[in-house]
Amino acid sequence: MSDEIKLRHVETDVLIPKMLREKAKELCAEKVEAFNHCCKDSGFFMVFKCREENSALKECLTVHYKDPVLFEECKQEYIKEKLEFLRTGTPAKSRKQKLPASM
């Protein structure tokens, strides 16, 4: 599929990595939640009290950011969305937000 469409620099260096970051946050949801919970409970001292949670979150995210398989999955998903946009003229966000006609 990737041979069918030429990706621009901004797509490979900005847009696909953005998808990768979003997926990594989903995959690290437990660590994101633990860090957020710690920050809420620690207030001003969160920098000192949440080091362990912050380190665990960074480690989890970094593993996924550097995963070539996950990058390729995001790239293929991006290409699929781009081809669908070229075919329909409707952005992916708009397609996902459509409500059923029978409401």
Residue pairs with C-beta under 8 A, 6 or more apart in sequence:
1 76
1 79
1 80
1 83
2 75
2 76
2 79
4 79
4 83
5 79
5 82
5 83
7 16
7 75
7 78
7 79
11 78
11 82
12 75
15 78
16 71
16 74
16 75
16 78
17 65
17 71
19 74
19 77
19 78
20 64
20 65
20 70
20 71
20 74
21 61
21 65
23 64
23 70
23 73
23 74
24 60
24 61
24 64
24 65
24 70
25 32
25 61
27 60
27 64
28 57
28 60
28 61
28 64
31 53
31 56
31 57
31 60
32 57
34 53
34 56
34 57
35 50
35 53
35 54
35 56
35 57
38 46
38 49
38 50
38 53
39 46
39 50
42 48
42 49
42 50
64 70
81 92
84 90
84 92
84 95
85 91
85 92
88 95
